[in-house]
Amino acid sequence: MVAESTEVRLDSEFAPLRTVVVSRCEFRAPAGAAILGHSMPVEAGAAEILEAVWGKDFGAVHPEKQAAWEAEREELAAVLTRHGVEVLRPRLFNDVEKAAAGDTGYANFFVRDPWFTVGEHVVEGVLQFPHRRREILPSRQLLLDRVLPSAAHYVSLPQPEIAPLGAPGAGPFLEGGDVLVLGAEVFVGCSGMATDELGYRWLAKYLKPFGFTVTRVELPPHVLHLDCAISLVRDGLMISCPARLPAGLPAALRDWEQIEVSEDEAAAMATNGLPIDPGTYITDPQFERVGKELEARGITVEYIDFSVSRLFGGAFRCSTQPLLRAG
């Protein structure tokens, strides 16, 4: 059994992973597309599958895919455990929370986004899609149990103002999928679909007194998060999609070696793999080309079929949230 850690810290995207939270698989779609305010980001070919679930529980409509989805997450947890990583899981939504969601629906499927860790700081963010606004709740007790007893700071963004359904409102919005950490430099993606300018400014102001530099990275409006465009594999090596970086890479990353992927590969989540440490990387067999590029550079690649998770516009990074990445 992996020893329980009371330390909470994230040094970088590729520092050795010690403690991580792996997502659950709950999704009830909003009652209609108008509630979203944006088109739901999904892998190409997934629209027909998700079209049948408006206002319904995904597992009730697609029980075989629900079982496969849960099996994907269990396999991910097993691979991480085999590598000596302590794996934690959020709880499931309770009946009261499901009822309170109403027509907006609910999601408890990508733990990367409702909260995140930067250095010794744990931040509860605010999600822009209405059906994801309560996604922090299944992680709350876990955070109280692990973060409060630690030396880490634990803060939350201001709540956004109330807006009509289908309108995102004024924010602030800040989502963990947009936040990449490289020591004292933090990159924050802004596409308008998730993190907004106010969320970026809030994080920059909060972290500045602690010695962090927060750099804004422009994303096209169809790209949900920064981790759908960049993956930092190890110091000096990244996977990137130039088509999703209209202003180019941040200055701190421009000298790094890049394994480039196309827009189609990125849309299928080729940049959403997960480093276990600087020498080990998890990705989907769909991206064997990328895996071979990594192996040619001395990286050990673990392959897990994540085809159901990718239907929802996320993969391995989206499905995990580190509490300890250090050393």
PyMOL commands that set and color helices and strands:
alter all, ss='L'
color gray80, all
select helices_A, chain A and resi 33-35+47-51+58-61+63-82+95-104+130-132+137-146+176-178+197-210+226-228+242-244+251-253+263-267+285-295+307-311
alter helices_A, ss='H'
color red, helices_A
select strands_A, chain A and resi 9-10+17-22+26-28+86-88+106-108+115-118+121-124+153-156+179-182+185-190+213-218+230-234+237-240+257-260+274-277+280-283+300-303+320-325
alter strands_A, ss='S'
color yellow, strands_A
deselect
rebuild
show_as cartoon
